[in-house]
Amino acid sequence: MPSSPFTAAPLVFPLASESATMALGSQLAGVLRLQLRSAADRSHGLSVHCSGDLGAGKTTLVRALLRALGVTGRIKSPTFTLVEPYEIALDDEPNGNTPDRGDGESVELKRNLSLYCYHFDFYRFTHPREFLEAGFREYFGNGALCLVEWPERASEGLPVGAAPLLPPADLFIRLDTAGEGRRARIEAHTDAGRACLSLLTASGASAASS
């Protein structure tokens, strides 16, 4: 199998403050928008998992990401509802430039697109039956952007050897405390995720050595 043309190395971002976490969320929003607009097959969508202890900054990151994607008004936490839906317009980049992936190849953008974005929070998830009865499986891989906090909780209660409820994440983000600040480690688990990491690197986002 030929190797992916995109970077597979995780990126690590030191986050000294809440504003730094929000800035990373905004940068991720731009990358996800570009990837979704340039994808040859949009039916796959994108799935981003965000893990970390309580207070690590997961909700701050996701809210900033949603705001940068154009969500207006109050962004509610889905802690009790498990999911909050949004409709996202994948409009043109503000500066009108055609971006590239960092390898000299420009990204071909599709115009006038929109899609659904689902913000999940499985912190209070108690039983796999909830996932199936709510029809959450249909939200993934259906051309949508799925942002998942506490993805590991979705697997609790499953029989040993059972298939996971969530499909593999394109991007997996781990947030941890680091001194008085935070640290975000972003891994790509699919080709789409690796393309996103390459776009993030090309955007000039400041990552530390992993």
C-alpha positions in Angstrom: 0.0 0.0 0.0 1.4 3.4 -0.9 2.2 5.7 2.0 0.1 8.8 2.7 1.5 12.0 1.3 0.5 13.8 4.5 2.4 13.9 7.8 1.5 11.3 10.4 3.5 12.7 13.3 1.4 14.0 16.2 1.5 17.7 16.9 1.9 19.1 20.5 0.7 22.6 21.4 1.6 24.3 24.7 -1.4 26.3 25.9 -0.3 28.9 28.5 -3.8 30.3 28.9 -7.5 30.0 28.1 -7.0 32.4 25.2 -4.3 30.1 23.8 -6.7 27.2 23.9 -9.4 29.3 22.2 -6.8 30.3 19.5 -6.0 26.7 18.8 -9.8 26.0 18.5 -10.0 28.7 15.9 -7.0 27.4 14.0 -8.6 23.9 14.0 -11.8 25.3 12.7 -10.1 26.8 9.6 -8.3 23.5 9.0 -11.5 21.4 9.3 -13.4 23.8 7.0 -10.7 23.5 4.3 -10.5 19.7 4.6 -14.3 19.4 4.3 -14.5 21.7 1.4 -11.7 20.1 -0.5 -12.6 16.4 0.1 -13.4 14.5 -3.0 -16.0 12.4 -1.1 -17.9 14.6 1.5 -20.1 11.7 2.5 -17.4 10.6 5.0 -17.5 13.9 7.0 -15.0 14.3 9.8 -14.9 13.0 13.4 -12.8 14.8 16.1 -12.4 13.2 19.5 -11.4 15.4 22.4 -10.2 13.7 25.6 -8.8 14.9 28.9 -9.6 15.2 32.6 -12.2 17.6 34.0 -11.1 21.2 33.7 -8.5 20.3 31.0 -10.1 22.7 28.5 -12.1 20.4 26.2 -15.2 22.5 26.2 -13.3 25.7 25.8 -11.5 24.3 22.8 -14.7 23.0 21.1 -16.7 26.2 21.8 -13.9 28.3 20.2 -13.9 25.9 17.3 -17.7 26.2 16.8 -17.6 30.0 17.1 -14.9 30.2 14.5 -17.0 28.0 12.2 -19.7 30.6 12.4 -22.0 29.5 15.2 -23.7 32.5 16.8 -25.6 32.9 20.0 -25.1 30.7 23.1 -23.2 27.5 22.6 -24.7 25.1 25.0 -22.9 22.2 26.6 -24.4 18.9 25.7 -23.5 17.3 29.0 -27.1 16.4 29.8 -28.6 16.2 26.2 -25.5 14.2 25.0 -25.6 16.1 21.6 -26.2 19.6 20.3 -26.7 20.1 16.5 -25.6 23.0 14.4 -25.6 23.8 10.7 -22.3 25.1 9.4 -21.7 27.1 6.2 -18.4 26.2 4.5 -18.0 29.6 3.0 -15.0 31.1 1.3 -11.9 32.0 3.2 -12.0 35.7 4.3 -8.8 36.6 2.5 -9.8 35.0 -0.8 -6.5 33.1 -1.0 -6.3 29.5 -2.2 -4.5 27.6 0.5 -2.1 24.7 0.1 -1.2 21.7 2.2 2.4 22.7 2.8 3.7 20.6 -0.1 3.2 23.2 -2.8 -0.1 21.7 -4.0 -3.1 24.0 -3.8 -6.4 22.8 -2.3 -9.3 22.7 -4.7 -12.3 24.2 -2.9 -15.9 23.5 -3.6 -18.2 26.5 -3.2 -21.5 27.2 -1.4 -21.5 24.2 0.8 -23.0 23.6 4.2 -23.2 20.7 6.5 -24.4 19.6 10.0 -22.1 19.6 12.9 -22.8 17.5 16.0 -21.2 18.4 19.4 -21.3 15.3 21.6 -20.4 15.1 25.3 -20.5 11.5 26.7 -19.4 12.5 30.3 -22.8 11.4 31.7 -23.3 8.5 29.2 -24.3 5.5 31.2 -25.2 2.6 28.9 -24.6 1.6 25.2 -28.4 1.3 24.8 -28.6 5.1 25.0 -26.3 5.4 22.0 -28.3 2.9 19.9 -31.8 4.1 20.9 -30.9 7.7 20.1 -29.7 6.7 16.7 -26.3 8.4 17.2 -24.6 5.9 14.9 -26.3 7.5 12.0 -24.7 10.9 12.7 -21.2 9.6 12.0 -19.9 9.0 8.4 -22.9 10.8 7.0 -21.2 13.9 5.7 -21.3 15.6 9.1 -18.6 17.1 11.3 -18.8 15.3 14.7 -17.0 16.8 17.7 -16.9 14.4 20.6 -15.9 15.1 24.2 -15.3 12.2 26.5 -15.2 9.6 23.7 -13.8 7.0 26.0 -17.1 7.0 28.0 -19.0 5.7 24.9 -17.2 2.4 25.3 -17.9 1.9 28.9 -20.4 -0.9 29.6 -19.7 -2.8 26.4 -19.1 -6.5 26.6 -15.5 -7.6 26.3 -14.5 -8.0 22.6 -17.5 -6.0 21.4 -17.0 -3.5 18.6 -16.8 0.1 19.7 -19.8 2.3 19.3 -17.9 5.2 17.9 -16.1 5.0 14.5 -12.4 5.8 14.5 -11.6 9.5 14.9 -10.0 11.4 12.1 -8.3 13.6 14.7 -7.8 12.7 18.3 -7.0 15.5 20.7 -5.7 14.9 24.2 -5.7 17.8 26.6 -3.6 17.7 29.8 -2.4 20.1 32.5 1.2 21.2 32.1 2.4 23.4 35.0 0.0 26.3 35.3 -1.2 25.9 31.7 -2.4 23.1 29.4 -0.9 21.0 26.6 -2.8 19.6 23.6 -1.5 16.6 21.6 -3.2 16.1 18.3 -3.0 12.7 16.5 -4.3 11.7 13.1 -5.9 8.3 12.8 -7.0 8.4 9.1 -5.8 9.9 5.9 -8.3 12.7 6.3 -6.9 13.4 9.7 -3.3 13.4 8.4 -4.4 15.9 5.7 -5.7 18.1 8.5 -2.4 17.9 10.4 -0.6 18.9 7.3 -2.9 21.9 6.8 -2.5 22.8 10.5 1.3 22.8 10.1 1.1 24.8 6.8 -1.1 27.4 8.6 1.8 28.3 10.8 0.3 26.9 14.1 3.0 26.8 16.7 3.6 23.3 17.9 6.2 22.1 20.3 8.3 19.0 19.9 6.3 15.9 20.6 
